[in-house]
Amino acid sequence: MLAVALALFVLLLLLSAAMTFTFGVVHLLGTLAVAGLVGWIADLAVPGELPYGWLGAVVAGLVGGWLGALLIGNVGPQLFGVHLIPALLGAALLAFLAESLGKGALSRR
């Protein structure tokens, strides 16, 4: 009887660890997807194009979320921990800076 209880306890621990890992991975993938979507929308709103395609859009969304939170705080709705309004504002600012600096670097050559 004690062996069955111990086996059930170990099974419960393994299942809880698997659920924690799964929810963590799902949250990470959701955060990256939302950041990519925000970066892509910012890329569409600003003339020009972000470098590195979808990877640049994800980075712009993540860094833009941080920059936007510094500028206006964490306001508005959020998905997977990404506040949409500051992330969009920050990503648009990053896309504008990337376009401006990119043109400036090309004109100097």
N, C-alpha and C positions, 0 to 999 in steps of 0.2 A: 504494500500500500504506500509506503514511504517512497519507493522507487517511482511509482506512477505519479505521485504528487511532485517529486523532484523533476521528472521528465516533463510534466506539464508546465512547471515553472520555467524551465530552460527554454521550452518551446515558446512560451509567452515572451520571454526576454528577446529571443531571436526575431520573433514577429514584430515586436515594438521597435527593435533596431532597424529592421528592414523597412518598416513604415516611415520612420524618421528619415532614413536615407532617401527613400523614394520621394517624400514630400520636399526634401531639401533640393533634390535634383529638379523636380518639377518647378519649384519656385525659381531656381536659377535660370532654367530655360525660359520660363515666363518673363522674368526680368529682362533677359537678353532680347526676347522677341518684342516686348514693349519698347525697349530702348531703340531697337532697330527700326520699328515703325515710326517712332517719334523722330529719329534722325532722318528717315526717308521723307517724312512730311516736311521737315525743316529744309531738306535739300530741294524739295519741289517748290517751296515758298521763296527761296533765295535764288536769284539768277546764278547760273554757273552749275558746277557739279562738285560734290565732295570727292576727294581722292579715295581710292581703294574700294569703291563700290559699296556692297552691303556691309563689309567689315568697317568701313569708314562711317557708315550710317549708324551702326551699333555703337561705335566709339563716340561719335558725336552725340548720340542720345544719352549715353552714360555720363560722359564728361559734361554735356549740356545740362543734365539734371543736377549735377553738383554745382555748376556755375550759376544756373538759374536759382537754385536754393540759396546761394550766397547773395544774389542780387535782390530777390523778392521774398525769400523764405519758402517754406513748404506750404503752399496754398493750393486749393483746388482738389479735384478728384485724383485718386491714385490707383494704379493697377500694378500688382506684384511689387509694391514698394516704390514705384516710380511715380512721382508727382507730375502729372501731365502738363500743366501750365508752365511751371518753371523749367521743366525739361525741354519743352518746345521752344520757349524763349531762349534758353541757353544754347540749344542745338542750332537755332537759327542764327544766333550771334556767332557761334563757331563756324557755321557754314559761310557766313558773310566774311569773317576774318580769313578763312581758308581761301576763299575766292579772291579777296583783295590782296593778300600776301602772295598768293600764287601768281597773279598777274604781275605784281611788282617784281617778283623774282624772275619771271620770264622776260620782262621788258629790259632788265639790266644786262642780259646776256648778249 
